[in-house]
Structures are given as C-alpha cells and as structure tokens.
Amino acid sequence: MGDYYKVLELDRGATGDSIKANYRRLAMKWHPDLNAGSKNAEENFKLISEAYSVLSDEASRRAYDASLDSPSQGRADFGYGRGFAGFTPEQAAYMFMNEMHNLASELTMQNVGWQDIAQELVRRGCPAGTAAEIARRIELRRKSLIRGNARPYFLRSAVSGFFGLVLVGLFGGLGFGILGFIGLMMFLSGAFNLIRAVYFMTTGNAPRSLI
C-alpha cells in the first residue's frame, strides 16, 4: 500500500495544523474544477481526501500508524481506494466543501469580511457562487454568536457599574474611604466593559481574545 503521509507531503511527526495546511494546499492544486478533463487530477484529489480523512482524525491516525508499525496487523484495512476509506468523487467533493466551511469559520473569527473570505475560497478552488454563500452564512453566524454572548456581559457590566456608583455615592465623601475606592473601581470597570459590550453587540465582531 502507499503512504498517506507521503500523499500529503508530510512526515509522521506532522502536527494537526500541518496536516490541515497541506491538505488545503494540495486540494487547491488538484481540484478537478481547476484541472478540467484531467483524470490524474481527479484521482489525486480523491487520494489526498482519503489521506486527510485518516490523518486528520486522532483515532484513525493512531490506527493507521499502528498499521505502518505492524504490517501484519490491520494493514489490509488501509489502502488507496479500498477498505478503510476508499473515496468516491462525491465524498472527496464533500470533504473539500466541509474544509472550505472550516476555513471560512477560521477567517470570520479574525473579523475578515465576507467578501474577502469568498475571494479566498474561490482562490482555493471553491465555485464563486458557493463561496459567496458560505462566506455570508458564516459571517451571519459569527455576528449572531458574538451578539448573543455580549448580551449577558452587557447586563453584568451594567449591574457592576451601578453598584460601584452607589458605593461611591455612599462612602466616597471627602475622605474617600476603602469602600468608596472599591466603588470607584467597580464603576470604572463596569463602564469600560459596558462600552465593550455595546461595541460587540453593535458590530458583531469577535473579541481579539478569540482570534
């Protein structure tokens, strides 16, 4: 049998990120839409999809590695186009589109606009109409998620700022004791976080901590 690592131009110590990156690069190189009429491109596209399906999943990768180390045990379960993961053109196309969704999700959480995401998907071989649909849908999902998470954050910040202001009013006075100081810090923190919450609710942009 062949070697899935060699198919994806990797060594056995490759990280998950390297596996993903090489799959995406090779999928763009061999995508049938970019190699019209090429039987070789179609076969290579299926092959790298098959390899990625095995190596991108931790459990199947461990089993595959074991088959390489012990050829007499389980090796027959793996092989190009048969057994463990024999891919049809339809399965390869589905995996590619699923990976385009994953890439769009990564980019939108970096606050990349949907038009730029669509262009990147097209550059990687995704049909223009499909790329635009994926990019728009992913951006709407991100905005909905961020805004939904920001609402309770907004309420907590408002409550914190309010009670901080109350403490300042009650215990500030001329001496500005410890409770007054705590109240001031609560008010300032609440006000700052309230502004941030309003920003996230208004724009739907992802916080930098998520990027």
C-alpha positions as MATLAB code, in Angstrom:
seq = 'MGDYYKVLELDRGATGDSIKANYRRLAMKWHPDLNAGSKNAEENFKLISEAYSVLSDEASRRAYDASLDSPSQGRADFGYGRGFAGFTPEQAAYMFMNEMHNLASELTMQNVGWQDIAQELVRRGCPAGTAAEIARRIELRRKSLIRGNARPYFLRSAVSGFFGLVLVGLFGGLGFGILGFIGLMMFLSGAFNLIRAVYFMTTGNAPRSLI';
ca = [
       0.000    0.000    0.000;
       1.050    3.605   -0.327;
       1.789    6.045    2.468;
      -0.799    8.656    3.410;
       1.916   10.849    4.889;
       3.735   10.923    1.565;
       0.457   11.671   -0.211;
       0.092   14.821    1.887;
       3.853   15.526    1.666;
       4.349   15.130    5.419;
       6.464   13.177    7.857;
       4.952   11.053   10.616;
       5.578   13.693   13.251;
       3.408   16.251   11.456;
       1.079   18.346   13.595;
      -2.644   18.626   13.039;
      -2.172   22.143   11.683;
       0.411   20.899    9.179;
      -1.918   18.122    8.040;
      -4.722   20.626    7.519;
      -2.491   23.142    5.731;
      -1.047   20.562    3.340;
      -4.458   19.139    2.559;
      -5.787   22.582    1.700;
      -2.761   23.381   -0.464;
      -2.890   20.089   -2.356;
      -6.675   20.182   -2.697;
      -6.348   23.512   -4.461;
      -3.604   22.127   -6.703;
      -5.568   19.025   -7.745;
      -9.163   20.216   -7.568;
     -10.997   18.904  -10.671;
     -12.541   22.313  -11.370;
      -9.027   23.724  -11.746;
      -7.871   20.768  -13.874;
     -10.774   20.251  -16.254;
     -10.723   16.890  -18.011;
      -7.685   15.579  -16.138;
      -8.216   12.034  -14.889;
      -4.924   12.262  -12.982;
      -6.144   15.345  -11.099;
      -9.396   13.591  -10.194;
      -7.535   10.568   -8.830;
      -5.072   12.717   -6.890;
      -7.920   14.788   -5.462;
      -9.648   11.644   -4.208;
      -6.381   10.296   -2.850;
      -5.454   13.352   -0.805;
      -9.026   13.474    0.509;
      -8.735    9.846    1.575;
      -5.397   10.517    3.251;
      -6.764   13.580    5.038;
      -9.807   11.689    6.285;
      -7.487    9.242    8.028;
      -4.739   11.548    9.300;
      -6.998   14.403   10.467;
      -8.822   12.168   12.941;
      -6.779   11.222   16.014;
      -8.248    7.745   16.434;
      -7.927    6.746   12.798;
      -4.427    8.228   12.659;
      -3.326    6.107   15.624;
      -4.765    3.024   13.972;
      -3.055    3.903   10.708;
       0.292    4.479   12.441;
      -0.096    1.096   14.133;
      -0.683   -0.499   10.728;
       2.573    1.035    9.479;
       4.470   -0.267   12.508;
       2.905   -3.742   12.373;
       2.149   -4.589    8.739;
       0.771   -7.989    9.672;
      -1.912   -6.454   11.925;
      -4.584   -4.368   10.357;
      -2.630   -3.124    7.364;
      -5.158   -4.602    4.976;
      -7.757   -2.237    6.381;
      -5.949    0.677    4.768;
      -5.224    1.233    1.134;
      -5.706    3.601   -1.716;
      -9.299    3.487   -2.867;
     -10.379    0.442   -0.871;
     -11.089   -0.837    2.632;
     -10.831    1.792    5.320;
     -11.545    4.967    3.393;
     -11.942    4.331   -0.342;
     -13.202    7.720   -1.521;
     -15.645    8.385   -4.334;
     -15.538   11.713   -6.208;
     -18.674   12.757   -4.299;
     -17.067   12.028   -0.923;
     -13.930   13.918   -1.917;
     -16.015   16.902   -3.032;
     -17.991   16.833    0.241;
     -14.787   16.781    2.305;
     -13.417   19.690    0.306;
     -16.552   21.769    0.851;
     -16.549   20.916    4.548;
     -12.961   22.124    4.761;
     -13.970   25.344    2.981;
     -16.587   25.861    5.714;
     -13.894   25.322    8.349;
     -11.574   27.805    6.654;
     -14.374   30.372    6.400;
     -15.086   29.899   10.125;
     -11.417   30.498   10.982;
     -11.273   33.657    8.880;
     -14.538   35.140   10.140;
     -13.351   34.797   13.754;
     -10.445   37.010   12.681;
     -13.100   39.543   11.592;
     -12.264   39.134    7.915;
     -15.146   40.471    5.824;
     -17.296   38.008    3.927;
     -16.237   39.384    0.530;
     -12.569   38.727    1.328;
     -13.437   35.275    2.664;
     -15.333   34.484   -0.527;
     -12.337   35.557   -2.620;
     -10.044   33.310   -0.580;
     -12.377   30.337   -1.020;
     -12.545   30.956   -4.773;
      -8.747   31.121   -4.875;
      -8.688   27.681   -3.286;
     -10.993   26.198   -5.904;
     -14.456   26.790   -4.471;
     -17.079   27.860   -7.072;
     -17.771   31.613   -6.826;
     -21.491   31.319   -6.055;
     -20.933   28.681   -3.389;
     -18.036   30.643   -1.892;
     -20.190   33.760   -1.523;
     -22.999   31.758    0.076;
     -20.649   30.094    2.560;
     -18.952   33.400    3.437;
     -22.211   35.268    4.014;
     -23.702   32.470    6.112;
     -20.553   32.139    8.231;
     -20.422   35.891    8.878;
     -24.081   35.970    9.941;
     -23.447   33.023   12.273;
     -20.430   34.766   13.821;
     -22.343   38.003   14.395;
     -25.246   36.129   15.949;
     -22.879   34.235   18.267;
     -20.922   37.299   19.368;
     -24.036   39.392   19.943;
     -25.686   36.585   21.879;
     -22.646   36.248   24.147;
     -22.375   40.025   24.599;
     -25.908   40.491   25.981;
     -25.356   38.864   29.404;
     -21.919   40.536   29.506;
     -23.698   43.868   28.967;
     -26.095   43.196   31.839;
     -23.328   42.132   34.241;
     -21.298   45.217   33.384;
     -24.296   47.491   33.874;
     -25.056   45.971   37.287;
     -21.401   46.183   38.354;
     -21.144   49.827   37.287;
     -24.400   50.724   39.023;
     -23.391   49.212   42.366;
     -19.973   50.795   42.048;
     -21.624   54.183   41.581;
     -23.821   53.547   44.629;
     -20.749   52.782   46.759;
     -19.045   55.932   45.555;
     -22.117   57.940   46.469;
     -22.473   56.369   49.919;
     -18.861   56.082   51.006;
     -16.919   58.471   48.813;
     -17.335   61.728   50.662;
     -14.357   63.880   51.471;
     -12.240   61.099   52.902;
     -12.974   58.628   50.081;
     -12.531   55.509   52.255;
     -11.836   51.953   51.134;
     -15.448   51.238   50.212;
     -15.576   54.402   48.175;
     -12.388   53.405   46.380;
     -13.766   49.924   45.689;
     -16.931   51.531   44.377;
     -14.923   53.764   42.054;
     -13.019   50.778   40.657;
     -16.266   48.861   40.167;
     -17.822   51.823   38.389;
     -14.848   52.376   36.074;
     -14.534   48.672   35.292;
     -18.267   48.351   34.702;
     -18.315   51.413   32.442;
     -15.361   50.142   30.390;
     -16.855   46.687   29.984;
     -20.241   48.201   29.173;
     -18.687   50.120   26.290;
     -17.012   46.933   25.052;
     -20.285   45.020   25.262;
     -22.076   47.723   23.277;
     -19.326   47.543   20.648;
     -19.655   43.759   20.273;
     -23.445   43.932   20.180;
     -23.350   46.670   17.549;
     -20.671   45.262   15.239;
     -20.803   41.525   15.872;
     -17.005   41.498   15.675;
     -15.140   38.798   17.561;
     -13.040   39.885   20.565;
      -9.292   39.758   19.963;
      -9.007   37.108   22.679;
     -10.814   34.750   20.290;
      -8.530   35.493   17.349;
];
